[in-house]
Amino acid sequence: MRAAYLPGLALAFVLAASALGADRARAEGNRDGAYWNRLDNAEKTDLVIGVLEGLNLSESILHIILQNEYTMCSDILTSIARQTDVFFEGLTVGRIVEGLNALYVDGKNRSIPISWGVWVVARQDKNDRTVGKFIQELRTLYR
């Protein structure tokens, strides 16, 4: 019976983490589209590499923690990692930089953090039909 609550619990965790991230991003006032537009191409490339390395590190740490402490969650994390891999498959750092450049041309997107922008670009690259709605949600969250 408890296993039935795990997806809802995971969603609640993600939403809470997103809200905290939004508050932190607003407080720091950087690493968004306005910041991105001030960088040169080499800095943009380095930043994207850092985001991707951070994604890999976070995924690895979560996998270790969940596998050791919450074995019921490891299947969920494995599924999320597999889905993430599908979105990023074949997507190069150069294409992510180009995609972020295009995303942040629109002034309505400039308050979206770069880390979320990378996810937008990955979803656009895979022709995700819900990416427009996702961008609207990010605009609302990060106004």
Secondary structure as GFF3:
##gff-version 3
##sequence-region A 1 143
A	DSSP	three_ten_helix	2	5	.	.	.	ID=ss1
A	DSSP	alpha_helix	6	28	.	.	.	ID=ss2
A	DSSP	alpha_helix	33	38	.	.	.	ID=ss3
A	DSSP	alpha_helix	41	69	.	.	.	ID=ss4
A	DSSP	three_ten_helix	71	73	.	.	.	ID=ss5
A	DSSP	alpha_helix	74	88	.	.	.	ID=ss6
A	DSSP	alpha_helix	93	103	.	.	.	ID=ss7
A	DSSP	three_ten_helix	107	109	.	.	.	ID=ss8
A	DSSP	alpha_helix	114	125	.	.	.	ID=ss9
A	DSSP	alpha_helix	131	141	.	.	.	ID=ss10
###
